[in-house]
Amino acid sequence: MRLFLAITLTMIAFAANSVLTRLAIGGGFIDPSGFALVRVVSGALVLGMIISLRGGGLPLLRRNRIPGALSLAVYLVGFSLAYLTLDAGLGALILFGVVQVSMFLHGTLHGTAPTVRQLTGGGVAFIGLLCALWPGPGGVADPVGAALMVFAGLGWAAYTIIGRNAQDPLAATSANFLLCIPILLILLTGTGLTFSTTGVAIGILCGGLTSGLGYALWYSVLPKIQGATAAIVQLSVPVIAIVAGAVLLGEEIGLIVGFATVLVVGGIAWSVTGSEAQG
């Protein structure tokens, strides 16, 4: 039950990242570069304070630290830029769809291929997401925004895979955020930064709470579940983002979402409740 609660809170945090980023950037409160920077700095500060209160050092020079920080930077840049044009739910679908495929491929290449049950459940869940987000008469997703979100998905998949080996999830996440700051400053050199009080406040909320603490919780969950299961569970995030986007941002939502939600929840339940998925 505690593991289920931790996974649920993590998925809500991930969905909140999409909604908050879309609100801040799509609403014109802050530019993508500025939001990414505020997000990572606030995340580093919050996590650093927790590490200080808890006691213990901050392992900045571990073997996987630079790859972790680089993959985090790739995700943050692509994610922020994509939400200039994508709705919260559609962006989440592209992101976690790429993550699922990437993690399945990684597992296959490293001898931990997903089981038939996991593949079946993941397929049902993904079909549900496609039903919920199938382009309507109004047109399709912006191709540039979609490409940027694919870029972000590859970065997050790498970050997730690297995180499975973290001995201290909180310290690892804090170190990754801290090392990501100079990387972002280099990547964002020459970009115009525009800030507003509202944009900065949303960035702090996204960075300190739903990103920093959410990622630390995800790192603590990862060693307890299989890679394929981790990929499938994340497919719940777009559904949460769809509903939250409709309620909080006024994004259009149709009756088909109810049917799609049944497919997604059912597919995930089928994937993670069997004895094969628990191993």
N, C-alpha and C positions, 0 to 999 in steps of 0.2 A: 504493500500500500504506500509506503514512504517513497519507493522508487517511482510508482505511478504518479504520485503527487509532484515529485520533482520534475518528471518529464512534462507533466501538464503545465506547470508554472513556466518551464523553459519555453515550451511552444507558444504560450501566450506572450512571453517577452519577445520572442522572435517576430510574431505577428505585429506586436506593438512597434517594433522597429520600422516596419514597412509603413504603418499608419502615420507614425510621428514624422518620418522622413518625408512622406508625401505631403503631409500637412505643412511642414516648414518650407519645403522647396517649391512644391506645386502652388502653395499659397503666396509665394513671393516674399516670404519673411526673411529669407537668407539664401545666398547662392550655394550651389552644391559643394564647392571647395571649402567655403567657410563652415558649412555644416559638418563636413567630414572632420575638419580640424577641431571644432568645438566638441564634437562627439568623442574623439579619441582622447583629447586632453582631459575632459571631465571624467571619462572612464578611468584613465590612469590615476587621476587624483583620488577618486572614490576608492578604488582598489588599493592604492598606496596607503590611504588612511586605515583601511581595514587590516592590511598587513602589519602596519605599525602597532595597532591596538592588540592584534593577536600575538605579536612577537615573531621573531624569526627574520632571516635575511630575504633579500630579493635576488633570485638566481638569474642574473642577466647574461651570463656567459655560458649557459648550457648548450649542448650540441644542437638541439632543435630550435633554439631561441630565434635566430635570424630567419630561418624559413617560416616560422610561425608569425613573426612580425611582418615579413614580406607578404605572406598570403593574406593577412589581416588588412594590410594596406591596399592590396589589389581588390579585395572585397569592398572596402569602404569607398574607394574612388568610383568603381563601377556602379555600386549601389546608389550613391548619391546622385550621380549624373543621370542614371536611368530614370529616376523619379521626377525628372523635369517633365516627362511626357507620359509615363505609365501610371495607371491606377494602382492603388495599394495591393488589391487582390491579384491582378494580373502580374505585377512585378514579383510578388511572392511565389506565384505558380512557376514562372520561368526560373527564378532563383533555386527553389527547392527541387524542381524537376531536373535541373542540371546537376544539383548535388546528388540526387538519387542515382542517376545514371553513372556519374563519376565514381561514387562509392561502390556501386555494384561492379563496375569494371575493375576498380582497385582490388576488391575482394577476390574477383575471379583470377586476376593476375598473381595474387599472393596466396592462392590455395584455399580461400575461404568463400567459395562461391555461394550465393544465396540458394536456399532450398526451394523446392517446387512450391511449397506453401507460401514462402515469402514472396516469390515471384508472382504467384497468383493473386495474393492479397494486394501487393503493390500495383499490379496491373489494374485491378478493380478500382483501387483508390485513385489511380492516375486518370482512368476513364471518367470517374466522377468529377475530377478537377477540370478535365477538358469540357465536360458537359456544362459546368458552371461558368466557364470563361470562354466558351466558343464565341468568336466574333459575331456580332449582330449586324443588322443592316447598316449601321453607322460606320462600319469600316473595321480595319484590323489594327493590331498594335503597331506603334511606331517602330520601324525596323532598327533604327539607330538605338533607341531606348532598349529594345529587346536584345540587341547585340551587347550593349553595355551590361545588361543584367546577366547574360550568359557569362560574360567576363567576371562579374561579381560571384556568380555561382561556382565557377572553377576555383576562385580564391577561397571561398568558404569551404568547399569540399576539401581542399588541401589543408585548411586550418583545422577542420574536423578530424581528418586522418592523423595529422600531427598530434592533435590533442589527446588521442587515445593512449599515448605513452606518457602523459603527464603524471608525475608522482605526487605533486602538490598542485591541484587545479587552480586554486586561488592565486598562488604565487606565480604560476605560469601565465595565467591570464593577465595579471598585473604587469609582469615583465614584458609581455607581448605588446600591451597597450603603450607602455613607456617607450619601448624601442621603435614603435610604429610612428611616433611623433616626428622624429627627424626624417624618416622615410617619406612621410606625407609632405613635410616642408619642402623636400627636394622635388617630389613629383608635382607639387602645386606651385612651384616657382613661376612667377610671371602671370598667374591667373588673378583676375580681379576679385577681391574679397569684399562682399557687402554684408553688413550685419544689421540686425534690429534687435531690440530688447526681446520681442516675442520669439524671434528665430533663435537667439542664443539660449533662451530659457528652454525651448523645445530640444535644442541640441544637448543641453546639460542633462535633461531628463532622459533622453535617448542614450546618451553616453554613460552616465553614471548608474542608472537603474536598469533599463531594459537591455543594454549592451554589456557593460562591465559585469554587473552581478549576474545577468542572464548567461553570459558566456562562462563565467566561473562555475555556475551551477551545471551547465552543459558539460564542461570538462569533468566534473565530478560524476556525472551520469554515464559518460561514454565507456569507461572501463567495465561497467556492469552489464552492458548490452552488446549484442553482436553488431558488426558494422552494417550488415544488411538491414537489421531491425532499426538501427539509428537512422538510416536513409529513409525507410518507409514511414517511421513515426513523424518525420519532418513534413510529410505530405499533408498533415493536418493544418499546418501553418497558413496556407493560402485560404482555406475555408474560414478560419478565424479572421484573417485579414479582410476577406470579402464582406463578412458581416459587420466588422468594425468600421470598414470604409464606408459602408452604406449608412450606418447609424451616426458616425462621427463626422464624415466628410461629405455626406450626401451623394456618394457614388451610386449609380444605378444598380439595382439588384432585382433579378427576376424570380419567378416561382420555381424555376428549374433548380435553383440553389438548394431547395429542400431535398429534391431527389438526389442531387449531387452529394449533399452532405451525408445521406444514408450510405451511398456507395463508398465515400471516403472513410467514414467511421467504421463501416462494416469491413472494408478491405484491411484497414489497419488492425482491427480486432482479430481478424482471421490470421494475419501475419504474426502477431506477437503473442497470441494466447496458446498456440500449439506447443507441444513438448519439444519439437525441433527448433522452434524459435527461441526457446528459453535457454538452450545450451550455450 
